[in-house]
Amino acid sequence: MNMQTSQKLVIDPVTRVEGHGKVTVYLDDQNQVRDAFFHVVEFRGFERFIQGHPYWEAPVMVQRLCGICPVSHHLAAAKAIDQIVGIDPNDLSLPAQKIRKLLHFGQVFQSHALHFFYLASPDLLFGYDADPVKRNVVGVAMEYPALAKKGILMRKFGQEIIKMVAGKRIHGISATPGGVHRKINVEDRNYFLNGEHIPSIDTMIEWSVEIIDFIKSYHDKNRFFLDSFAAYPSGHLGLVNKENGFLELYDGNLRATDSEGNITLDDIPDCDYNQYFYEGVEKWSYLKFPYLKHIGKETGWNRVGPLARINICDGIETPLAEKERQDFKAITQGRINNMTMHTHWARLIEILYCAEMMKSLLEDDDILSNDLQRKGDRRKEGIGIIEAPRGTLIHHYEVDDKDRITRCNLIVSTTHNNEAMNQAVRWVANNEISGQAKVTEAMLNKIEVAIRAYDPCLSCATHALGQMPLEVSLYNHFGELIDERRT
Protein backbone atom coordinates (compact mmCIF):
# COMPACT_ATOMS: atom_id res chain seq x y z
CA MET A 1 0.00 0.00 0.00
CA ASN A 2 1.42 3.36 -1.07
CA MET A 3 1.05 5.65 1.93
CA GLN A 4 1.41 8.72 -0.32
CA THR A 5 -2.02 7.99 -1.83
CA SER A 6 -3.85 6.35 1.06
CA GLN A 7 -4.87 6.73 4.66
CA LYS A 8 -5.44 4.04 7.25
CA LEU A 9 -8.32 3.68 9.71
CA VAL A 10 -7.77 1.25 12.58
CA ILE A 11 -10.28 -0.18 15.06
CA ASP A 12 -8.23 -1.88 17.76
CA PRO A 13 -9.62 -3.95 19.33
CA VAL A 14 -13.14 -4.77 18.19
CA THR A 15 -15.43 -4.58 21.23
CA ARG A 16 -18.23 -6.75 22.61
CA VAL A 17 -16.59 -9.89 21.26
CA GLU A 18 -14.64 -12.52 23.18
CA GLY A 19 -10.92 -12.01 22.59
CA HIS A 20 -8.75 -9.48 20.79
CA GLY A 21 -9.00 -8.49 17.13
CA LYS A 22 -8.71 -5.31 15.15
CA VAL A 23 -9.93 -3.88 11.86
CA THR A 24 -7.90 -1.90 9.36
CA VAL A 25 -9.59 0.08 6.59
CA TYR A 26 -7.42 1.66 3.90
CA LEU A 27 -8.75 4.83 2.26
CA ASP A 28 -7.25 6.76 -0.65
CA ASP A 29 -7.00 10.55 -0.76
CA GLN A 30 -10.60 10.72 -2.00
CA ASN A 31 -11.81 8.74 1.03
CA GLN A 32 -12.67 5.75 -1.17
CA VAL A 33 -12.05 2.35 0.42
CA ARG A 34 -9.07 0.58 -1.13
CA ASP A 35 -9.26 -2.52 1.08
CA ALA A 36 -10.29 -3.70 4.54
CA PHE A 37 -9.11 -6.50 6.83
CA PHE A 38 -10.20 -8.17 10.05
CA HIS A 39 -6.98 -9.05 11.87
CA VAL A 40 -6.77 -11.54 14.71
CA VAL A 41 -3.69 -10.46 16.57
CA GLU A 42 -3.52 -13.04 19.35
CA PHE A 43 -0.89 -15.71 18.93
CA ARG A 44 -2.02 -19.27 18.15
CA GLY A 45 -0.22 -21.82 20.28
CA PHE A 46 -2.37 -24.38 22.10
CA GLU A 47 -1.92 -27.07 19.47
CA ARG A 48 1.74 -27.11 20.51
CA PHE A 49 1.18 -26.67 24.24
CA ILE A 50 -0.79 -29.89 24.52
CA GLN A 51 1.78 -32.10 22.80
CA GLY A 52 3.49 -34.51 25.17
CA HIS A 53 0.58 -34.66 27.62
CA PRO A 54 -1.31 -37.90 28.24
CA TYR A 55 -4.36 -38.15 25.99
CA TRP A 56 -6.80 -38.41 28.91
CA GLU A 57 -5.80 -34.90 30.03
CA ALA A 58 -7.02 -33.33 26.78
CA PRO A 59 -10.72 -32.86 27.72
CA VAL A 60 -9.66 -31.05 30.89
CA MET A 61 -6.82 -28.99 29.45
CA VAL A 62 -8.57 -27.69 26.34
CA GLN A 63 -11.27 -26.04 28.42
CA ARG A 64 -8.69 -23.41 29.32
CA LEU A 65 -8.91 -22.13 25.78
CA CYS A 66 -11.95 -20.12 26.82
CA GLY A 67 -14.12 -19.12 29.76
CA ILE A 68 -17.23 -18.64 27.59
CA CYS A 69 -17.48 -22.00 25.83
CA PRO A 70 -15.22 -24.43 27.75
CA VAL A 71 -17.90 -27.15 27.60
CA SER A 72 -17.71 -27.19 23.81
CA HIS A 73 -13.98 -27.90 23.86
CA HIS A 74 -14.42 -30.38 26.70
CA LEU A 75 -16.94 -32.42 24.71
CA ALA A 76 -15.19 -32.19 21.33
CA ALA A 77 -11.98 -33.42 22.95
CA ALA A 78 -13.91 -36.11 24.85
CA LYS A 79 -15.41 -37.44 21.61
CA ALA A 80 -11.91 -37.62 20.12
CA ILE A 81 -10.49 -39.35 23.20
CA ASP A 82 -13.40 -41.83 23.15
CA GLN A 83 -12.12 -43.02 19.78
CA ILE A 84 -8.60 -43.41 21.14
CA VAL A 85 -9.95 -45.82 23.76
CA GLY A 86 -11.95 -47.60 21.04
CA ILE A 87 -15.40 -46.06 21.51
CA ASP A 88 -17.33 -44.42 18.67
CA PRO A 89 -20.18 -42.00 19.51
CA ASN A 90 -22.94 -44.58 19.21
CA ASP A 91 -20.96 -47.05 21.35
CA LEU A 92 -21.38 -44.88 24.45
CA SER A 93 -24.06 -46.04 26.85
CA LEU A 94 -27.39 -44.25 26.36
CA PRO A 95 -27.16 -42.62 29.83
CA ALA A 96 -23.68 -41.28 29.05
CA GLN A 97 -24.83 -39.93 25.68
CA LYS A 98 -27.82 -38.21 27.22
CA ILE A 99 -25.87 -36.70 30.11
CA ARG A 100 -23.29 -35.30 27.68
CA LYS A 101 -26.07 -33.89 25.51
CA LEU A 102 -27.72 -32.27 28.51
CA LEU A 103 -24.40 -30.62 29.33
CA HIS A 104 -24.03 -29.51 25.70
CA PHE A 105 -27.52 -28.04 25.42
CA GLY A 106 -26.99 -26.16 28.67
CA GLN A 107 -23.77 -24.72 27.24
CA VAL A 108 -25.32 -23.62 23.94
CA PHE A 109 -28.33 -22.17 25.77
CA GLN A 110 -26.28 -20.03 28.14
CA SER A 111 -23.81 -18.93 25.47
CA HIS A 112 -26.55 -17.85 23.06
CA ALA A 113 -28.28 -15.98 25.89
CA LEU A 114 -25.03 -14.24 26.76
CA HIS A 115 -24.45 -13.15 23.19
CA PHE A 116 -27.96 -11.96 22.42
CA PHE A 117 -28.83 -10.17 25.65
CA TYR A 118 -25.40 -8.89 26.68
CA LEU A 119 -23.57 -8.26 23.39
CA ALA A 120 -26.05 -7.91 20.51
CA SER A 121 -29.21 -6.43 22.05
CA PRO A 122 -27.71 -2.97 22.82
CA ASP A 123 -27.33 -2.35 19.08
CA LEU A 124 -30.81 -3.65 18.31
CA LEU A 125 -32.57 -1.79 21.11
CA PHE A 126 -30.78 1.55 20.98
CA GLY A 127 -29.63 1.76 17.37
CA TYR A 128 -26.21 1.54 15.83
CA ASP A 129 -25.59 5.28 16.19
CA ALA A 130 -26.61 5.56 19.85
CA ASP A 131 -24.22 6.99 22.43
CA PRO A 132 -21.68 4.26 23.35
CA VAL A 133 -22.21 5.15 27.02
CA LYS A 134 -25.77 3.86 26.64
CA ARG A 135 -25.19 1.18 24.02
CA ASN A 136 -24.20 -1.66 26.37
CA VAL A 137 -25.71 -4.20 28.72
CA VAL A 138 -25.95 -1.65 31.56
CA GLY A 139 -28.02 0.56 29.31
CA VAL A 140 -30.28 -2.40 28.51
CA ALA A 141 -30.75 -3.15 32.19
CA MET A 142 -31.63 0.48 32.92
CA GLU A 143 -34.13 0.98 30.09
CA TYR A 144 -35.44 -2.57 29.55
CA PRO A 145 -35.21 -4.16 33.01
CA ALA A 146 -37.71 -6.98 32.33
CA LEU A 147 -35.85 -8.05 29.19
CA ALA A 148 -32.47 -7.81 30.92
CA LYS A 149 -33.73 -9.87 33.86
CA LYS A 150 -34.92 -12.64 31.54
CA GLY A 151 -31.57 -12.63 29.78
CA ILE A 152 -29.68 -12.92 33.04
CA LEU A 153 -31.89 -15.72 34.34
CA MET A 154 -31.79 -17.62 31.06
CA ARG A 155 -28.01 -17.56 31.08
CA LYS A 156 -28.03 -18.57 34.75
CA PHE A 157 -30.27 -21.54 33.96
CA GLY A 158 -27.82 -22.84 31.39
CA GLN A 159 -24.91 -22.30 33.76
CA GLU A 160 -26.74 -24.18 36.52
CA ILE A 161 -27.27 -27.11 34.14
CA ILE A 162 -23.54 -27.09 33.48
CA LYS A 163 -22.80 -26.97 37.21
CA MET A 164 -25.13 -29.90 37.89
CA VAL A 165 -23.48 -32.10 35.27
CA ALA A 166 -19.85 -30.96 35.44
CA GLY A 167 -19.54 -29.74 39.04
CA LYS A 168 -18.71 -26.11 38.16
CA ARG A 169 -20.14 -23.47 35.85
CA ILE A 170 -16.72 -22.94 34.24
CA HIS A 171 -14.03 -25.55 33.67
CA GLY A 172 -15.89 -28.42 35.31
CA ILE A 173 -15.34 -32.08 34.50
CA SER A 174 -17.96 -34.47 33.22
CA ALA A 175 -16.73 -36.51 30.26
CA THR A 176 -14.15 -39.22 30.74
CA PRO A 177 -12.70 -41.60 28.13
CA GLY A 178 -15.64 -43.76 27.06
CA GLY A 179 -18.37 -42.04 29.05
CA VAL A 180 -19.06 -39.71 31.97
CA HIS A 181 -17.92 -39.91 35.55
CA ARG A 182 -21.24 -39.41 37.37
CA LYS A 183 -24.98 -39.75 36.92
CA ILE A 184 -27.65 -37.14 37.67
CA ASN A 185 -29.57 -37.58 40.92
CA VAL A 186 -33.31 -37.05 41.33
CA GLU A 187 -32.97 -34.00 43.57
CA ASP A 188 -30.75 -32.23 41.05
CA ARG A 189 -33.13 -33.04 38.22
CA ASN A 190 -36.18 -31.78 40.12
CA TYR A 191 -34.39 -28.52 40.86
CA PHE A 192 -34.82 -27.62 37.19
CA LEU A 193 -38.24 -29.17 36.68
CA ASN A 194 -40.25 -27.75 39.58
CA GLY A 195 -39.15 -24.10 39.53
CA GLU A 196 -39.02 -23.67 43.30
CA HIS A 197 -35.54 -22.13 43.49
CA ILE A 198 -34.91 -21.17 39.87
CA PRO A 199 -37.31 -20.50 36.99
CA SER A 200 -38.27 -23.92 35.64
CA ILE A 201 -37.42 -25.39 32.27
CA ASP A 202 -41.02 -24.71 31.21
CA THR A 203 -40.39 -21.03 31.97
CA MET A 204 -37.23 -21.15 29.87
CA ILE A 205 -39.25 -22.48 26.94
CA GLU A 206 -41.90 -19.80 27.44
CA TRP A 207 -39.30 -17.00 27.56
CA SER A 208 -37.52 -18.42 24.50
CA VAL A 209 -40.75 -18.18 22.52
CA GLU A 210 -41.26 -14.62 23.76
CA ILE A 211 -37.82 -13.46 22.68
CA ILE A 212 -38.34 -15.01 19.24
CA ASP A 213 -41.58 -13.03 19.00
CA PHE A 214 -39.54 -9.93 19.84
CA ILE A 215 -37.00 -10.57 17.08
CA LYS A 216 -39.78 -11.25 14.56
CA SER A 217 -41.38 -7.92 15.41
CA TYR A 218 -38.00 -6.23 15.19
CA HIS A 219 -37.46 -7.70 11.73
CA ASP A 220 -40.87 -6.51 10.58
CA LYS A 221 -39.99 -2.96 11.59
CA ASN A 222 -36.39 -3.00 10.32
CA ARG A 223 -36.61 -5.32 7.33
CA PHE A 224 -34.81 -3.08 4.85
CA PHE A 225 -31.72 -2.68 7.02
CA LEU A 226 -31.57 -6.28 8.29
CA ASP A 227 -32.04 -7.81 4.85
CA SER A 228 -29.37 -5.72 3.16
CA PHE A 229 -26.74 -4.99 5.82
CA ALA A 230 -23.60 -7.12 5.28
CA ALA A 231 -25.52 -9.53 3.05
CA TYR A 232 -23.35 -11.49 0.64
CA PRO A 233 -23.28 -15.00 -0.87
CA SER A 234 -21.39 -17.75 0.93
CA GLY A 235 -21.24 -21.44 1.60
CA HIS A 236 -22.80 -22.84 4.77
CA LEU A 237 -21.42 -25.73 6.86
CA GLY A 238 -22.59 -27.74 9.85
CA LEU A 239 -23.56 -31.11 11.28
CA VAL A 240 -26.87 -32.77 10.48
CA ASN A 241 -28.52 -35.81 12.06
CA LYS A 242 -27.23 -39.01 10.51
CA GLU A 243 -30.70 -40.50 10.15
CA ASN A 244 -32.92 -37.67 8.92
CA GLY A 245 -30.76 -34.60 8.15
CA PHE A 246 -32.29 -32.62 11.03
CA LEU A 247 -30.49 -30.00 13.11
CA GLU A 248 -27.75 -31.71 15.13
CA LEU A 249 -25.49 -30.13 17.73
CA TYR A 250 -23.72 -33.10 19.35
CA ASP A 251 -22.99 -35.84 16.80
CA GLY A 252 -23.78 -36.00 13.09
CA ASN A 253 -22.54 -35.90 9.51
CA LEU A 254 -20.94 -32.86 7.90
CA ARG A 255 -23.06 -31.11 5.29
CA ALA A 256 -22.26 -27.97 3.30
CA THR A 257 -24.10 -26.02 0.62
CA ASP A 258 -23.17 -23.12 -1.61
CA SER A 259 -25.02 -19.80 -1.53
CA GLU A 260 -27.78 -21.19 -3.77
CA GLY A 261 -28.36 -24.34 -1.73
CA ASN A 262 -26.42 -26.76 -3.91
CA ILE A 263 -24.77 -29.50 -1.86
CA THR A 264 -20.99 -29.12 -1.72
CA LEU A 265 -20.34 -31.59 1.11
CA ASP A 266 -22.81 -34.45 1.12
CA ASP A 267 -23.31 -35.70 4.68
CA ILE A 268 -19.82 -37.11 5.13
CA PRO A 269 -18.79 -38.84 8.39
CA ASP A 270 -17.14 -36.33 10.68
CA CYS A 271 -14.04 -38.53 11.00
CA ASP A 272 -13.35 -37.91 7.29
CA TYR A 273 -13.15 -34.12 7.64
CA ASN A 274 -9.42 -33.94 6.82
CA GLN A 275 -10.04 -35.41 3.36
CA TYR A 276 -12.09 -32.34 2.45
CA PHE A 277 -10.59 -29.33 4.23
CA TYR A 278 -7.48 -27.21 3.84
CA GLU A 279 -6.52 -24.29 6.07
CA GLY A 280 -5.10 -21.27 4.25
CA VAL A 281 -2.96 -18.61 5.90
CA GLU A 282 -2.45 -14.87 5.41
CA LYS A 283 0.46 -12.81 6.70
CA TRP A 284 -1.83 -10.21 8.30
CA SER A 285 -3.71 -12.55 10.69
CA TYR A 286 -2.92 -15.38 13.08
CA LEU A 287 -6.33 -16.87 12.30
CA LYS A 288 -6.36 -19.45 9.50
CA PHE A 289 -8.82 -19.64 6.59
CA PRO A 290 -10.43 -23.10 6.20
CA TYR A 291 -11.99 -24.05 2.87
CA LEU A 292 -13.18 -27.11 0.96
CA LYS A 293 -10.21 -28.33 -1.03
CA HIS A 294 -12.29 -29.65 -3.96
CA ILE A 295 -13.74 -26.17 -4.50
CA GLY A 296 -10.73 -24.01 -3.73
CA LYS A 297 -9.85 -21.14 -1.44
CA GLU A 298 -11.62 -18.37 -3.36
CA THR A 299 -15.15 -19.80 -3.11
CA GLY A 300 -14.77 -22.91 -0.92
CA TRP A 301 -15.08 -21.10 2.42
CA ASN A 302 -18.19 -21.48 4.55
CA ARG A 303 -20.08 -19.70 7.27
CA VAL A 304 -20.79 -21.78 10.35
CA GLY A 305 -23.04 -21.20 13.34
CA PRO A 306 -26.77 -20.66 13.82
CA LEU A 307 -27.53 -19.20 10.38
CA ALA A 308 -25.61 -21.95 8.61
CA ARG A 309 -27.17 -24.70 10.73
CA ILE A 310 -30.72 -23.50 10.06
CA ASN A 311 -29.88 -23.17 6.37
CA ILE A 312 -28.55 -26.68 5.85
CA CYS A 313 -30.80 -28.80 8.08
CA ASP A 314 -33.96 -30.54 6.86
CA GLY A 315 -35.88 -29.90 10.06
CA ILE A 316 -35.76 -29.67 13.86
CA GLU A 317 -36.97 -32.52 16.03
CA THR A 318 -38.64 -30.36 18.71
CA PRO A 319 -42.09 -29.00 17.73
CA LEU A 320 -41.84 -25.36 18.82
CA ALA A 321 -38.42 -24.80 17.30
CA GLU A 322 -39.49 -26.54 14.10
CA LYS A 323 -42.44 -24.16 13.75
CA GLU A 324 -40.07 -21.23 14.18
CA ARG A 325 -37.66 -22.71 11.62
CA GLN A 326 -40.46 -22.89 9.09
CA ASP A 327 -41.36 -19.24 9.73
CA PHE A 328 -37.69 -18.33 9.33
CA LYS A 329 -37.36 -20.25 6.04
CA ALA A 330 -40.52 -18.59 4.72
CA ILE A 331 -38.68 -15.23 4.70
CA THR A 332 -36.57 -16.52 1.79
CA GLN A 333 -39.28 -18.80 0.33
CA GLY A 334 -37.27 -21.80 1.49
CA ARG A 335 -34.06 -20.73 -0.22
CA ILE A 336 -30.67 -20.32 1.46
CA ASN A 337 -30.50 -17.23 3.67
CA ASN A 338 -27.28 -15.22 3.12
CA MET A 339 -28.32 -12.23 5.26
CA THR A 340 -25.82 -11.79 8.06
CA MET A 341 -28.14 -9.94 10.43
CA HIS A 342 -30.65 -12.81 10.32
CA THR A 343 -28.09 -14.78 12.37
CA HIS A 344 -29.58 -13.33 15.57
CA TRP A 345 -33.00 -14.75 14.67
CA ALA A 346 -31.48 -18.15 13.89
CA ARG A 347 -29.61 -18.05 17.21
CA LEU A 348 -32.86 -17.55 19.12
CA ILE A 349 -34.46 -20.50 17.32
CA GLU A 350 -31.59 -22.58 18.64
CA ILE A 351 -32.16 -21.24 22.15
CA LEU A 352 -35.71 -22.57 21.96
CA TYR A 353 -34.50 -25.90 20.56
CA CYS A 354 -32.01 -26.27 23.41
CA ALA A 355 -34.69 -25.48 25.99
CA GLU A 356 -37.02 -28.11 24.53
CA MET A 357 -34.23 -30.68 24.40
CA MET A 358 -33.18 -29.96 27.99
CA LYS A 359 -36.77 -30.55 29.12
CA SER A 360 -36.87 -33.87 27.27
CA LEU A 361 -33.57 -34.99 28.77
CA LEU A 362 -34.42 -33.84 32.30
CA GLU A 363 -37.59 -35.94 32.16
CA ASP A 364 -35.68 -38.99 30.87
CA ASP A 365 -34.87 -41.52 33.61
CA ASP A 366 -31.79 -42.69 31.66
CA ILE A 367 -29.83 -39.75 33.11
CA LEU A 368 -30.33 -41.33 36.56
CA SER A 369 -28.63 -44.58 35.50
CA ASN A 370 -25.23 -45.83 36.69
CA ASP A 371 -24.44 -47.30 33.24
CA LEU A 372 -21.87 -44.66 32.41
CA GLN A 373 -18.69 -46.23 30.98
CA ARG A 374 -17.62 -48.26 27.94
CA LYS A 375 -14.22 -49.59 26.80
CA GLY A 376 -12.95 -50.79 23.44
CA ASP A 377 -9.74 -51.52 21.56
CA ARG A 378 -7.00 -48.88 21.80
CA ARG A 379 -6.38 -46.68 18.76
CA LYS A 380 -3.74 -44.09 17.92
CA GLU A 381 -5.99 -41.38 16.55
CA GLY A 382 -9.24 -39.68 17.51
CA ILE A 383 -11.44 -37.03 15.92
CA GLY A 384 -14.24 -35.24 17.74
CA ILE A 385 -16.61 -32.79 16.04
CA ILE A 386 -19.54 -30.99 17.61
CA GLU A 387 -21.56 -27.88 16.91
CA ALA A 388 -20.38 -25.29 19.43
CA PRO A 389 -22.54 -22.18 19.92
CA ARG A 390 -20.54 -20.39 17.24
CA GLY A 391 -20.38 -23.28 14.78
CA THR A 392 -18.54 -26.43 13.79
CA LEU A 393 -15.71 -27.31 16.19
CA ILE A 394 -13.08 -29.91 15.28
CA HIS A 395 -10.60 -31.59 17.65
CA HIS A 396 -8.13 -34.08 16.17
CA TYR A 397 -5.47 -35.90 18.22
CA GLU A 398 -2.75 -38.47 17.49
CA VAL A 399 -1.01 -40.36 20.29
CA ASP A 400 2.03 -42.62 20.62
CA ASP A 401 2.49 -45.97 22.34
CA LYS A 402 3.20 -44.21 25.63
CA ASP A 403 -0.22 -42.50 25.57
CA ARG A 404 1.28 -39.08 24.84
CA ILE A 405 -0.32 -36.65 22.40
CA THR A 406 2.02 -36.23 19.43
CA ARG A 407 -0.22 -34.09 17.21
CA CYS A 408 -3.19 -31.83 17.83
CA ASN A 409 -5.23 -30.00 15.20
CA LEU A 410 -8.04 -27.65 16.22
CA ILE A 411 -10.37 -25.98 13.74
CA VAL A 412 -12.52 -23.70 15.84
CA SER A 413 -15.88 -22.23 14.82
CA THR A 414 -14.51 -18.71 14.55
CA THR A 415 -11.74 -20.01 12.29
CA HIS A 416 -14.35 -21.32 9.85
CA ASN A 417 -16.00 -17.90 9.96
CA ASN A 418 -12.77 -15.99 9.32
CA GLU A 419 -13.38 -15.26 5.64
CA ALA A 420 -17.06 -14.54 6.33
CA MET A 421 -16.09 -11.89 8.90
CA ASN A 422 -13.59 -10.35 6.49
CA GLN A 423 -16.31 -10.23 3.84
CA ALA A 424 -18.57 -8.48 6.36
CA VAL A 425 -15.90 -5.89 7.17
CA ARG A 426 -15.34 -5.16 3.47
CA TRP A 427 -19.08 -4.85 2.87
CA VAL A 428 -19.48 -2.25 5.61
CA ALA A 429 -16.34 -0.39 4.57
CA ASN A 430 -17.50 -0.15 0.95
CA ASN A 431 -21.13 0.67 1.72
CA GLU A 432 -20.90 2.82 4.85
CA ILE A 433 -17.45 4.47 4.88
CA SER A 434 -16.25 4.78 1.31
CA GLY A 435 -16.53 8.32 -0.04
CA GLN A 436 -17.58 9.88 3.26
CA ALA A 437 -15.91 13.15 4.21
CA LYS A 438 -15.84 12.22 7.89
CA VAL A 439 -15.71 8.85 9.57
CA THR A 440 -18.10 8.80 12.54
CA GLU A 441 -18.30 6.57 15.58
CA ALA A 442 -21.57 5.12 14.22
CA MET A 443 -19.79 4.02 11.03
CA LEU A 444 -17.11 2.30 13.07
CA ASN A 445 -19.72 0.59 15.20
CA LYS A 446 -21.40 -0.81 12.10
CA ILE A 447 -18.17 -2.65 11.31
CA GLU A 448 -18.27 -4.13 14.79
CA VAL A 449 -21.98 -4.95 14.40
CA ALA A 450 -21.19 -7.00 11.29
CA ILE A 451 -18.44 -8.91 13.11
CA ARG A 452 -20.52 -9.31 16.27
CA ALA A 453 -23.26 -11.13 14.34
CA TYR A 454 -20.89 -14.10 14.19
CA ASP A 455 -20.35 -14.04 17.97
CA PRO A 456 -16.62 -14.56 17.38
CA CYS A 457 -14.54 -16.20 20.07
CA LEU A 458 -11.05 -15.05 19.15
CA SER A 459 -9.45 -16.56 22.24
CA CYS A 460 -10.73 -19.99 21.18
CA ALA A 461 -9.54 -19.50 17.64
CA THR A 462 -6.01 -18.49 18.64
CA HIS A 463 -5.84 -19.93 22.16
CA ALA A 464 -4.78 -16.78 24.04
CA LEU A 465 -6.25 -13.96 26.12
CA GLY A 466 -6.44 -10.33 24.99
CA GLN A 467 -7.05 -6.87 26.43
CA MET A 468 -10.32 -5.13 25.67
CA PRO A 469 -9.82 -1.35 25.32
CA LEU A 470 -11.02 0.28 22.10
CA GLU A 471 -8.45 2.29 20.18
CA VAL A 472 -9.15 3.97 16.84
CA SER A 473 -6.37 5.70 14.90
CA LEU A 474 -6.84 7.75 11.73
CA TYR A 475 -3.92 8.41 9.37
CA ASN A 476 -3.87 10.83 6.44
CA HIS A 477 -2.45 9.92 3.04
CA PHE A 478 1.03 11.01 4.18
CA GLY A 479 0.92 8.42 6.95
CA GLU A 480 0.59 11.09 9.67
CA LEU A 481 -1.59 10.41 12.73
CA ILE A 482 -4.33 13.06 12.66
CA ASP A 483 -6.84 11.68 15.15
CA GLU A 484 -6.95 9.07 17.88
CA ARG A 485 -9.74 7.84 20.10
CA ARG A 486 -9.41 5.49 23.07
CA THR A 487 -12.02 4.09 25.49
Secondary structure, 3 states (H helix, E strand, C coil): CCHHHEEEEEEECCCCCECCEEEEEEEECCCCEEEEEEEECCCCCHHHHCCCCEHHHHHHHHHHHCCCCHHHHHHHHHHHHHHHCCCCHHHCCHHHHHHHHHHHHHHHHHHHHHHHHHHHHHHHHHCCCCCCCCCCHHHHHHHCHHHHHHHHHHHHHHHHHHHHHHCCCCCCCCEECCEECCCCCHHHHHHHHCCCCCCCHHHHHHHHHHHHHHHHHHHHHCHHHHHHCCECCCEEEEEECCCCCCECCCCCEEEEECCCCCEEEEEEEHHHHHHCEEEEEECCEEEEEEEECCCCCCCCCEECCHHHHHHHCCCCCCHHHHHHHHHHHHCCCCCCCCEHHHHHHHHHHHHHHHHHHHHHHHCCHHHHCCCCECCCCCCCEEEEEEEECCEEEEEEEEECCCCEEEEEEEECHHHHCHHHHHHHHHHHHHHHHCCCCCCCHHHHHHHHHHHHCCCCEHHHHHCCCCCCCCEEEEECCCCCEEEEEEC
